[in-house]
């Protein structure tokens, strides 16, 4: 049976965390994970209007395809994400890391405190940072894929179902915070905490 996009994505995100564990010192690692999480959250927040644009077609264009396949549509969304990351987010992310209190309903001030504790060897805090990274960045990647499916003429609910294999009530498709949380929840089914860092 073919894996759902959310399940495939899960493995990619966990492997990225393992790669960063190998790449950075134990003291650097918690900061790098949190920093990259914020970076990705700022990008998706900045491009939210673009992300939902394929679903805001006029009545006459509903179901009309803008791309012929998922790969092309997804590449388009990811290319836009990369452009926004470099031009708009890269210059401000360091300052935002230090000054933000919350983003997408997520308490960023407590994350900064977690990083400080994690850097002193608190494995519980490391695991909380890793889980937050996994939850939200899986959600972000699923939002990008959801947008790509919109460019193929897929409706919002069907796109959610195609990516996750689930139908969930209460999703506000007009709110990136709602969509981020629901996508994060579906991806978290596949999460297993990493071994202790310290």
C-alpha positions in Angstrom: 0.0 0.0 0.0 1.3 3.4 -0.9 2.2 5.7 2.0 0.3 8.9 2.5 2.1 12.1 2.0 1.9 12.8 5.7 3.6 9.5 6.6 6.4 10.0 4.0 7.0 13.5 5.3 7.2 12.2 8.9 10.3 10.2 8.0 11.9 13.1 6.2 11.5 15.4 9.2 12.8 12.8 11.7 15.8 12.2 9.5 16.5 15.9 9.3 16.6 16.0 13.1 19.1 13.1 13.2 21.2 14.9 10.6 21.3 18.0 12.7 22.2 16.0 15.8 25.3 14.8 13.9 26.1 18.2 12.4 25.8 20.5 15.5 27.2 20.3 19.0 24.7 19.3 21.8 24.6 22.9 23.0 24.1 24.3 19.5 21.5 21.7 18.4 18.4 22.9 20.4 18.9 26.5 19.2 19.3 25.4 15.6 16.1 23.3 15.7 14.1 26.1 17.2 15.6 28.7 14.9 14.7 26.6 11.8 11.2 26.1 13.2 10.6 29.8 13.5 12.1 30.4 10.1 9.6 28.1 8.5 6.7 29.4 10.5 7.5 33.0 9.5 7.6 32.0 5.8 4.2 30.2 5.8 2.7 33.1 7.7 4.0 35.6 5.2 2.8 33.7 2.1 -0.5 32.6 3.5 -2.5 34.6 1.0 -0.6 33.0 -1.9 -1.0 29.6 -0.4 -4.8 29.8 -0.2 -5.1 31.6 -3.6 -5.9 28.5 -5.7 -9.0 27.9 -3.5 -10.2 31.5 -3.9 -11.0 31.2 -7.6 -14.1 32.9 -8.9 -17.2 30.7 -9.3 -16.6 30.3 -13.0 -13.0 28.9 -12.4 -13.8 26.4 -9.7 -12.2 23.1 -10.5 -10.0 24.6 -13.2 -6.4 23.3 -13.3 -3.4 25.7 -13.3 -0.9 22.8 -13.5 -0.9 19.4 -15.2 0.6 17.4 -12.3 1.3 17.6 -8.5 5.1 17.8 -9.0 4.9 21.0 -11.1 2.3 22.6 -8.8 4.3 21.7 -5.7 7.5 22.9 -7.2 5.8 26.3 -7.9 4.7 26.6 -4.3 8.1 25.6 -2.9 9.9 28.0 -5.3 7.7 30.8 -4.0 8.4 29.7 -0.4 12.2 29.8 -1.1 12.0 33.2 -2.6 10.0 34.6 0.3 12.4 32.9 2.8 15.5 34.5 1.2 14.1 38.0 0.4 11.6 38.6 3.3 12.4 36.3 6.2 16.1 35.8 6.2 16.8 39.4 7.1 14.4 39.4 10.1 14.5 35.9 11.5 17.2 36.5 14.1 15.4 39.6 15.5 12.1 37.7 15.5 13.7 34.8 17.4 14.6 37.2 20.2 11.5 39.4 20.2 8.4 37.3 19.3 6.1 36.2 22.1 3.9 33.9 19.9 3.3 32.8 16.4 0.4 30.9 15.0 -0.9 30.4 18.6 2.4 28.8 19.6 4.1 30.3 22.6 7.5 31.4 21.3 8.7 33.0 24.5 8.5 29.6 26.3 10.4 28.0 23.4 13.3 30.4 23.9 13.3 29.4 27.6 13.2 25.7 26.6 16.2 26.2 24.4 18.2 27.6 27.3 17.3 24.7 29.5 18.0 22.2 26.7 21.4 23.6 26.1 22.3 22.7 29.7 21.5 19.1 29.2 17.7 18.9 29.9 16.6 16.0 27.7 12.9 16.6 28.4 13.3 20.2 27.0 15.2 18.8 23.9 12.3 16.4 23.3 9.8 19.2 23.5 11.7 21.3 21.0 12.0 18.4 18.6 8.3 17.6 18.9 7.4 21.2 18.2 9.7 21.3 15.2 8.2 18.0 13.9 4.6 19.0 14.6 4.7 22.4 13.0 7.1 21.8 10.1 5.1 18.7 9.0 2.1 20.9 9.2 3.8 23.6 7.1 4.9 21.1 4.4 1.4 19.7 4.3 0.0 23.2 3.8 2.3 23.6 0.8 1.2 20.3 -0.6 -2.5 21.3 0.1 -1.9 24.5 -1.9 -0.4 22.5 -4.8 -3.5 20.3 -4.9 -5.6 23.4 -5.1 -3.7 24.4 -8.3 -4.8 21.0 -9.7 -8.5 21.9 -9.1 -8.9 19.8 -6.0 -11.3 21.2 -3.4 -10.0 22.0 0.1 -11.5 19.0 2.0 -10.5 16.5 -0.7 -6.9 17.9 -0.7 -6.8 17.4 3.1 -8.0 13.9 2.8 -5.6 13.0 -0.1 -2.6 14.2 2.0 -3.6 12.6 5.3 -6.0 9.8 4.6 -8.4 11.4 7.2 -11.5 13.5 7.2 -11.6 15.9 10.2 -14.4 18.2 11.3 -13.8 21.7 12.5 -10.9 22.6 10.1 -11.1 26.3 9.2 -9.5 26.3 5.8 -9.3 30.1 5.8 -7.0 30.1 8.8 -3.4 29.0 8.5 -3.3 28.5 12.3 -6.2 26.1 12.1 -4.8 24.3 9.1 -1.3 24.1 10.6 -2.7 22.6 13.8 -4.9 20.0 12.1 -2.1 19.0 9.7 0.3 18.8 12.6 -2.1 16.5 14.5 -2.4 14.1 11.6 1.4 13.9 11.1 2.0 13.5 14.9 0.4 10.0 14.7 3.7 8.8 13.1 6.0 10.6 15.6 8.3 8.7 18.0 10.6 10.7 20.3 14.2 10.6 19.4 16.7 9.0 21.9 18.0 11.3 24.6 20.6 13.8 23.3 22.5 14.0 26.6 
